[in-house]
């Protein structure tokens, strides 16, 4: 796993697969097959010193929270610590 360093209030997550599939409409619009308000789950892979989270911690985040990007074939989400709903113990 690559080493990341994030700003002091930011958290970088590796997201777990949600199992939801997508439907592509004729217009090209991508729609989730199930509309769900359930939060997404991820693992902290980098955390700023002021974030209050630690690497390896499982967390719940709101759907569509943060900025999503791929690096070496893995999907990551970068977000402010306030966008995390809960830490799983």
Secondary structure, DSSP 8 states (H G I E B T S, - for coil): -------TTEEEEEE------EEE-TTS-EEESS-----EEEEEEEE-TTS---TT-EEEE-TT-SEEEEETTEEEEEEEGGGEEEEE-
